[in-house]
Amino acid sequence: MVERLFSFILVPIMIKTFFKAVLLFFLFVNAASVQAQDINESPDTTKKVLVDFANIFEYIVEGADTYQRLLGEVEMRQDSIYLYCDSAFIKNETQVTAQGNVLIQQGDTLNVFADSANYNGLTRQAKLFENVVLLNKNQKLFTDSLLYDMNTKIATYVSGATFTNDTTQLTSQKGYYYTAFDVAYFKEDVLVVNPEFSLKADTLRFNTKTRVVHFLGPTLISTKDNGKIYCEGGFYDIRNKKAEFYQNAQYVKDAQQAEADVIVYDGATGIYTLEGNAKFKDENRNATADLIKYDEKNDQTFLIGNARYKDDQQNVVADEIFYDAKNKSYRTSGRSEVKDGAQTITADKLDFDDLTGLGIAEGNVVWIDTVQNFVLYADAADYDKESNYVKTKGGRPLFVSIVEGDSLFMKADTLISKMKEPDTLTMDSIVVDTISADSFSIDTIKIQTGIDTGRIVLAYNNVRIFKSDLQAISDSMVYDVSDSLFYFYDDPIIWSDTSQFSADSIWMSMKDNELHRIFLKQKAFILNSPDQILFNQIKGKEITAFFKDQELRKMHVEGNAESVYYAIDEKDGYIGVNKSVCSEMNIYFGNNQVDRIKFFTQPQAKLTPMSQVVDSKFKLEGYNWVEPPKRPLTKNDL
């Protein structure tokens, strides 16, 4: 159906205006055999692809269509779009099929290379095939099939491509590159490789100018230092090494794991920030808080808001916690609690250095030992972990030995709690195993030889003790918690029911949470009165008092023993006062009253009828009955 065919073989023409003139001439000669064009009609020349040069040109008219076949060093253009190739076939001056060394240029920065291409001048879209390379500034895109829209300046691929930007290389199955805005979208099997990290993702958005990657789906990042980050949303600023990860954000490095609502990373400082439901753990550390900052370079962790930290030795709870793993130290702020084995300390602020083993607790300190069953309250305290040493500071600390139903309370200006050490105390203690009417057996043992283990409490300056069945005061005191032994010094006084005990120093033992023995050393003096009017008195160099069922049952007095006791009849009426002196005596009690006395070694005794008694004459030297408030009758009196 070809009406007419004109072939014209041209030699290379270097003058483009001459080439156009020849072309117009042949079009004019063949006007009779082609459809005439209204001379008043103005065609849209912007949609035409103009031929600037070719070594060989062939023009074909076939019905209403025109064809141009170009061979060798072909140059074409459409406005600011330039096309180069080895050969081209143009239909109706708009549809271009280009083969061999195809190059499309748009503007000053965009170049697209391919083995072949189809270009539509009407839509200004190019489809490029085989060995496609898109160059835009410093960015390079490699693929085997690419659609490029000259109007929107968007490059699209759906069969896999590789994108490079400086030192970053990215591959994906699908992609959209907005060259005018320096933005690219990558989808399906996305893989990014950079000297600092590698990345796998479902969908990414990449700003090629700012070099910021946005994660638009499940993403896994592996850093060069063996760290891994997972998220389903966020961004990474490659140039500034800053990132933000959210939507199921998680971090893993060796044994370290972290997760939060949002994870922020600053590569320049090596700081990770976990925001919202933050969790961090490694082999032996576990931390949670509203916000966690981890300094990777210095191995320091900051926990802010509802902070909890736990390792293989300690469990710390506070408003805020700072932990220095290199120096093995931590500090807290806000109400804080630390559990270390059987011990728990609560305070407004805590500082602890694991290298030195020294710690400081400040503000409403509460120290609990669940093995030794005691609580220590103080304004502040120093702690030495190695020796398990606690020293209170400020105010008057309170020590409570916890016993169900009947605890012991003690206050002093200073309280020190520590573990036993060899030769802490070298005093002998008399332990009485049996009690009979006329005899008792005695074993002498060393106390605090260091063989035993347990905790002791040192109290000094204005020591005051309250328990339901005994009270005590002294200037200083040592309490062996594990053995329930008390050592009082410097004018101590102990009260038990209606009896008062005093001496230069007093040792006291408890058994089954009840008063068991009292040992009075030097200038021993005991006062006892059922009515608090007339007082039985016992005095000697040393006195041992024996208790059973919380009642005074017997006393053994050694050295310059003296006694004054008021004898009573069967109706509990006073019949006289008995004053005796000897070197040693035993005194037996019943119902907290003197029942009988046994004297040893040349005793002297005299009974004076009550009618002849003048109370002042029957007070032994050293008599000093102490009334409240010096005697604490309740724990509030401490």
Buried (B, 14 or more C-beta within 10 A) or exposed (E): EEEEEEEEEEEEBEEEEEBBEEBEEBBEEBEEEBEEEEEEEEEEEEBBBBBBBBBBBBBBBBEEEBBBBBBBBBBBBBBEBBBBBBBBBBBBBBBBBBBBBBBBBBEEEBBBBBBBBBBBBEEBBBBBBEBBBBBBEEBBBBBBBBBBBBEEBBBBBBEBBBBBBEEBBBBBBBBBBBBEEBBBBBBBEBBBBBEBBBBBBBBBBBBBEEBBBBBBBBBBBBBEEEBBBBBBBBBBBBEEBBBBBBBEBBBBBEEBBBBBBBBBBBBEEBBBBBBBBBBBBBEEBBBBBBBBBBBBEBEBBBBBBBBBBBBEEBBBBBBBBBBBBEBBBBBBBBBBBBBBEEBBBBBBBBBBBBEEBBBBBBBBBBBBBEEBBBBBBBBBBBBBBEEBBBBBBBEBBBBBBEBEEEBBBBBBBBBBBBBBEEEBBEEEBBBBEEEEEEEBEEEEEBBBEEEEEEBBBBBBEBBBBBBEBBBBBBBBBBBBBBBBBBBBBEBBBBBBBBBBBBBBBBBBBBEEBBBBBBBBBEBBBBBBBBEEEBBBBBBBBBBBBBBEEBBBBBBBBBEBBBBBBBBBEEEEEBEBBBBBBBBBBBBBBEEBBBEEBBBBEEBEEEEBEEEEBEEEEBBBEBBEBEEEEEBBEEBEBB
